[in-house]
Amino acid sequence: MAEHLFEDIFNVSRIDPDGKKFDRVNRIEAKSEQLDMYMQLDVATDIYPMSTGDRFTMVLAPTLNLDGTPDTGFYTQAGRKTLADKYDYVMHGKLYKISEETKAGQLPKVEIYASFGGLLMLLKGDPSSAANLELDQRLFLLMRKL
């Protein structure tokens, strides 16, 4: 079975909090149910519409191969089953920044930034949730509405 670097269920709280910037892309703000993570994510809403109040599961994985073998960098439509078959929306990208935010009297929070062909993700929360993530790591983001 493929290893998941991160998995949780999110609830969309706002769409385009800083105003609409692009025609076919919306930035969603969402909060996770289990790990108390905050996420901002750019979604190509012309192919995967999102609304305030939507619930979805989101997974970060290093490969789409069900047996966990590393990604070769080439996509083939060979008809074999992959992790993507279980989800509705899949993006491939790179984790480009990990930083830790500490405020007096509060627990530290990790900020994880990834780019999926220019569509950005910010994931913020407990540092233990990011233990499996590494800088410059290539990863897949997979989403499915619940």
Solvent accessible surface area in square Angstrom, and as a share of the most:
residue,aa,sasa,rsa
1,M,164,0.73
2,A,7,0.05
3,E,99,0.45
4,H,53,0.24
5,L,11,0.05
6,F,8,0.03
7,E,82,0.37
8,D,2,0.01
9,I,37,0.19
10,F,0,0.00
11,N,51,0.26
12,V,4,0.03
13,S,62,0.40
14,R,124,0.45
15,I,51,0.26
16,D,26,0.14
17,P,36,0.22
18,D,102,0.53
19,G,39,0.37
20,K,113,0.48
21,K,141,0.60
22,F,135,0.56
23,D,132,0.68
24,R,161,0.59
25,V,29,0.17
26,N,23,0.12
27,R,78,0.29
28,I,0,0.00
29,E,15,0.07
30,A,1,0.01
31,K,91,0.38
32,S,8,0.05
33,E,78,0.35
34,Q,126,0.56
35,L,75,0.37
36,D,89,0.46
37,M,0,0.00
38,Y,61,0.23
39,M,0,0.00
40,Q,37,0.17
41,L,0,0.00
42,D,10,0.05
43,V,0,0.00
44,A,18,0.14
45,T,21,0.12
46,D,85,0.44
47,I,127,0.64
48,Y,19,0.07
49,P,84,0.53
50,M,14,0.06
51,S,61,0.39
52,T,87,0.51
53,G,57,0.55
54,D,33,0.17
55,R,100,0.37
56,F,0,0.00
57,T,8,0.04
58,M,0,0.00
59,V,0,0.00
60,L,0,0.00
61,A,0,0.00
62,P,39,0.25
63,T,4,0.02
64,L,22,0.11
65,N,24,0.12
66,L,55,0.28
67,D,100,0.52
68,G,33,0.32
69,T,64,0.37
70,P,111,0.70
71,D,60,0.31
72,T,105,0.61
73,G,63,0.60
74,F,171,0.71
75,Y,168,0.64
76,T,70,0.41
77,Q,160,0.71
78,A,73,0.57
79,G,76,0.73
80,R,126,0.46
81,K,148,0.63
82,T,21,0.12
83,L,1,0.01
84,A,26,0.20
85,D,90,0.47
86,K,91,0.39
87,Y,24,0.09
88,D,90,0.47
89,Y,14,0.05
90,V,53,0.31
91,M,18,0.08
92,H,80,0.36
93,G,6,0.06
94,K,71,0.30
95,L,0,0.00
96,Y,97,0.37
97,K,95,0.40
98,I,63,0.32
99,S,36,0.23
100,E,109,0.49
101,E,52,0.24
102,T,94,0.55
103,K,117,0.49
104,A,109,0.85
105,G,91,0.87
106,Q,114,0.51
107,L,154,0.76
108,P,51,0.32
109,K,80,0.34
110,V,8,0.05
111,E,25,0.11
112,I,1,0.00
113,Y,48,0.18
114,A,0,0.00
115,S,32,0.21
116,F,9,0.04
117,G,83,0.80
118,G,53,0.51
119,L,36,0.18
120,L,68,0.34
121,M,3,0.01
122,L,31,0.16
123,L,0,0.00
124,K,48,0.21
125,G,2,0.02
126,D,72,0.38
127,P,43,0.27
128,S,80,0.52
129,S,18,0.11
130,A,10,0.08
131,A,82,0.64
132,N,82,0.42
133,L,12,0.06
134,E,116,0.52
135,L,104,0.52
136,D,87,0.45
137,Q,36,0.16
138,R,140,0.51
139,L,0,0.00
140,F,18,0.08
141,L,0,0.00
142,L,0,0.00
143,M,0,0.00
144,R,81,0.29
145,K,75,0.32
146,L,106,0.53
